[in-house]
């Protein structure tokens, strides 16, 4: 799994960002308090700690990446999703640094 991504910001839309790294564009979900810290102008360099989730649907799968500005934020997120009935999307919405 990926643990870090760095590259140029392609676009920001609400709490999602697309980061181009080595010619590939990765969509990264940013919790609200993290989104405030990430540059919003296209072309700016961005480096994020990543938490990866694989969503399986039948024979296909989809990766979802959640981004954080440092390892401590990511570790807190990882602890938060261990709580019963809190998944990554709910944790991202509830995340507060």
N, C-alpha and C positions, 0 to 999 in steps of 0.2 A: 504494500500500500504506500501511497505518497504521504510524506509528512511535512513537506515544505514546497512552496512554489514561489518563484520570483520571475518577473518579466514586466512587460509593458501593459498598462491598463488600456484595454480596447474600448470598453464602455461600462457605464454604471446605470443600473435601472433599479431604483428602490434599494432593496437589500441584497441585490445580486450584482456581481461584477464579472466581467470576462477579462481574463488575463492571458496574454499571448506569451508563451514560453517555447522557444525553439520551433517556431512556426505552427504550433498548435494552440487553439484558443480553449481555455478551461473556464467553465462557469463555476463561480464560487459563491456560496450563500454566506452573507455577512450578518451576524446578529446585529440588531440596531445600534448598540453602544460601540460595536467594532466598526460599523459602517461610517460612523462619524469621524473615525481616526484615519480612514483610508482615503488617499487622494481621489479626486473625482474627475480630473482633467485627462482626457485621452492622451496616451503617449507617456504619461508619468510612470516611473519605475515603482513597482509594488513588490514587497516580499511578505509572504504570509505563512504562518504555521497552519497546517491543514489537518482536518479530521475527515477521513474518507468513509463513506457508507455505500454498500452495494445493495441495491433494491432488486430483488429477483421477482420476475413475473413470468411464470411458465418457463419457457426455454430461453428467455432473454433477460438481460440484466442491465441496470443503469447505475452509473457511479454518481453520487452526489458528494460534493466537497463543501465543507464548512471552514471558513477562514478566520484566523485570529492573528493579532499583531505580535503575540509572544507565546512561549510554551506554557506559561502559567495560566493564561486564559484558556488555552486548549485543554490543559489538565483539569481545570475547573469544569469545563463543558463535559469532559469525559466522566467526571464524578457525578455531574447532574443527571446524565442519561442513565445512570445505574439505578435511579429511583424508579420504583414501580410505576408504570403507566406514563412515564415521560420519555418520549422518543426524541430523536435529534431535532425535528422541526419545532416541537413544543419547547425544547430546551433552548433553541436558538431565539425563539420569540421571548422567552422568559429570562434569557441571559442578561446579567447586569454586572459590569465590571467596576 
